[in-house]
């Protein structure tokens, strides 16, 4: 039985860096680990790849042979790999005793509605692989309410589309406030606690940008509907990870190993009961999230929350602060969004696959 991770996420979310960081962490922990590159566009790998899809097909080869652009060529490459899944299964046989990390491309549609990745993963599951999708999202999106709501929708779409265990992680948590301060404490974003409370901050941003109010109200209702959808499914939640922080890597690995079953059937958990593996090493909220707030967020963010329109360093009345902290949404917004609602050589030059 082969255990592993399928690392996915938007472009620039840190998938390849995460794979290298996790490879180093697992190696230091004594596990035999192998990294498999399934991104046909990635020709600069920071890790030693045990298997590279570019031996079968490369983005440049597909674009040249089929006269496709970069996005179309990437989709074609994954479809080509799906049609030649026997090649992948055969190449993975020597890695049967390793913990495998699959580094995938950063094209979102491959995970939200295209079927190639799901077909590849489902085929691997039939060949005794136990995999968990690790979905990485840039942590700094938490600083922008509209972006974070979009992240929630993409994450939910990915979970529904792939139909496999999935662990969602806010990557680069050390840069969480690099694009602005957060409206709430970090646990609000990791636990996705009532995302509708972000709607007033979207309205504030619309007013600051000079967008017509009718336009803002129209799209606030759309955002409210997305928030309601996320809350109704109640599936989306996040961990936090920084590849240079061994504690965060350990916490992420613990969740992933429970999701793919490694703790129940791997070397470390083979003699332990299922319930003991599930219950051990329970973390309190301050250990799970609080440590990242203390390390990577400004001290002002750990105090009382401010209402929309206020800024750190500006005086805010206690009543206004209490209202923003306890209420679901300001009264002036309730009426708006609180309603029910050709053949060629496709391989990399010099490839031998």
N, C-alpha and C positions, 0 to 999 in steps of 0.2 A: 504494500500500500504506500503510495507516494503522497506526501502532504506538501502543500505549497500555497503561494499567494499570486493572484492575478492583479497586478498593479495598474490601475486605470485612473483617468482624470483628465481635466481640460489641459490644453497646452500651457506649459510653463508652471504647472502645479508642483513640479519637483519629483516626478516619477522615477527618472533615471538616477537622480541623486539619492532618493529614498532606497532604491534597490541596492546601490553601493553601500549606503549606510547600514541597511539591514544585513547585507552580506557580511560586513565587518563585525557587526554585533553578534550575529549567529556564529560566526567563526570563533570569536572570542569566548562564546558560551559553550564551545565544543561540539557544535552540530556540523555535519557535513552539508554544505549548501552549494547550490548551483544556480546561476542566473541565466535565463534564456531571453534573448532579445527577439521580440516579435514586432519590432518597429522597423519596417523596411526603409524608412527615411533616416534612421539614426546610424550614421557611420563613424561617430566619435564616442565610443563607449568608455566610461571611466572604470569599468569593472572587467575582469576576464570572463568573457561569455562562453559558457559551456556549449551553447548552441545559438546560432545567429540565423534568422530567417532570410537574411540577405544572401545566404548560400543557395537559397531556392529562388528568390525573387527580390529585386530591389526597386525602390521607387523610381530611380532614374531609368532603369530598364523598361519598366511598365509604361512610363510616360513616353519614352521614345518609341517603343514598339506599337503602342495603341494610340499615340497622339492625344494624350490626356494631360490635363492640368494637374497640379500637385494634389488637390483634394480628390479628384476623380481617380487619380493613379493610386492613392493610398487606399481608397475603398476597393479598387480592383485588386490590389495586392492581398488584402484580407480575404476577398472572395476567392482568389487563386489559392491561397493557403487552405481555405476551407475545402475547396475541391480536391486538394492534395493532402488531406489530413493524414493519410497513411504515412507520408514522408515524415510528418511531425511526430507521430506515434513511434515510428521506428527509431528516429533520432533520440527520443527521450528514453528508450529502453536502457541504455547504459547509466542513466541517472536514477535508477529505481531505488537506490539506497540514499538518495540526497533529498534535502528539503529544497524545493524548487521555487524560485522567484521568476515570474513571467513579467517582463517589461513591455507594455503595450503602447501603441501610438496615442497621441493626444487629440484625436479628432472626436468631438463629443458625439456626433451622430452615430458613430460605431457602437455606442453603448446605449443611446436613448431610443433608437428606433430601427437601426439596421440589424439584420439577423446574423451576420457572419461571425462576430465574436461569440455570441450565444451558442451558435452551432459548434464552433471549435471547442468551447469549454464543455458543452454537454457530451461531445465525443470523448474528450479526455476523462470525464467522469465515468464513462462506461469502460475505460481501460484502467480502472482502479486508482484514479487520482482523486484526492480529497482536497478541493481548492476553495479558497475564500477570496472574493473580490475585495481589494483594498482601494477605496475611492478617495483620492486626494483632492483637496480644495484649498486654495490659498487662504490663509487665515485673515489676511487684510481685507477680504471682502466683508468681514463683519462690521467694518467701519462705515459701510455704505448700505443703508437699509434696502434700497431697491436691488442692489447686487446680491445681497444675502438672500432675499426672497427668491431671486432667480436661481441661486445656488440650490435652495431647498427644492425647487421644482425639478431641476436637472437631476439632483440626487435621487428624488423619488422616482423619476422616469427610469433612471438607470437600474434601480432596485427591482422595479416591476419588469423591465425588459430582460435582464440577465437571468432572473429566476435562479439565483444561487445565494449562499450566505454572503453577506456584504458588511464590511466594517468601514465606516466613513471617518476620515481623519482631516482635521484642519492642519495642513502642513505649514511649515515656516512660522510656527506660533511665536517665535522670538521676534517676528516682524509684524505682529498682529496690529500694532498701532502706527505702522509706518505711513499710512495714508490718512490718519485721523484718529481721534479718540472714539471709544465705543460708547454707545448710548446706554448700555447695560453692562453688568458684570459678565465675565466670560461664560459662566455656567448657563446664562440665558441662551447663548448661541450654541453651546455644546449639547444642551438638553432640549433645545428648540421649545422653550417655554412660552406658549401663546404668541406665535409670530405676529398676530394682528397688532400687538403693542408697538410694532415698528412703523405702522402706517402714518402716525403723525410726523415722523421724521422724513418720510417721503414727501409729505405735503410741504414741510418746511424747506426741503431742498428745491422743490418746484417753485416756491415763492422766491427763493434767493436767485434762481437762475432766470427769473423773468418769464417763465412759461405761463401762458394764459391759464386762468383758473379753471375754465371749462375743460381744457385739455387735461389738466392735473386731476380734476375730479373724475373724469372719465376713466383714467388709468388707475386711479386709487381704487375704484370699484373692482377693476381687474385684479389688482394686487390683493384686495380683500378676499376675492374669490379664491385666489391661489393659497392664501393663508388658511382659509377655511378648509380647502382640500388637504393641505398638509396636516392640519389638526385632525381632520376626520380619519385619515389613514393612520396617523400616529406611529409611523414607521421610522421617520428620519431622526437621527441623533448623530453626534460627532464625538470623537476623541480628539486629542491634541498631540501633535508630534513635532519634534525638532530633531533632525538627524544628528546634531552635535550634542544632544542631551541624552545620555544613556538611560536615565530614568524614564523619560517619555518614550523611548524606543522599547524599553522593557514593558511598560504599561500597554503600548499598542500591540506588542507581540502576544501578551497575555490574552487580550481580547480576540486576536486573530486565531490563536491556537485553540481557543474554546470554540470558535466558529467553524473551523475546518476539522475539529476532532482530534487534533494532535495530542491534547492533554489526556484524552481517553484511550488512545491507541498508540501513542508514540513511545519512545524509549523512556522519557521522564515520567510519563503517567500510566504506564502499562499495568502497574501493580496497585494502583489506587482505584477506589470505586468511583462511579460516575458522579455521585452526589458530593463526595469529598473533593473531587477536582473542581466541581462547579462552585462550591461554597468557600474554598480556601482563599486566603489572601484578599479578603474583602476590603475595599477602600472606602474611607469616608469622603464626603464631597470636598472637604478642604484639602485632602491629599490628592484627589483625582483632578481637581480644577484649580483649587486655591494656590497651589505651588506655582502654576504658570502665571496667575494674576500677579503674585508677589514679584516674580522674576522679570516679567516682560511688559507689564502695564504700569502706567504712571501712578504715583501715589494718590493723586486726586481722584482717579477712577474707582478707588476702593472706598470712597466716602458715599454720601447720599447721592442718589441719581438726580439729574437735572431734567426739567421739563423741556419739550421742544422749544427752540428759539433761544435757549440759554447757552452760555459757553463757559468752559472752565475758567475760573478767575473772575467771573462776573457774579455779582450778588444775586441770589435768588431767594424769594420768600419761602419760609418753611411750608406754608400752605400749598404753594405751587409745587414744591418739591414732593410733598406727600401725595398730592394729587397725581403727579406723573408716575410715582412709584406704585401706587395701589390701584389706580383705575385702569380699565381695559383700554379706553381711548377717550380723549377730551370730548366734551359734549358737542362742540361745533362740528365734529367729524362723524358723529354717530349716524346722522341722517344720510350721509354719503356712502359709507361703506360698512355699516354694521347691520345691514339688512340680511334676512336669510338669503340667504342667497342661492485586329490583324495579328498573326503569329510572329514572334521575334524572340531574340534572346532576352529573357526577362531577368536573368540572374545578374548579380553584381559582377563586374568585370573581374576575372581571376577566380570566381567562385567555382567550387568543385562539386556542388550539390546536384 
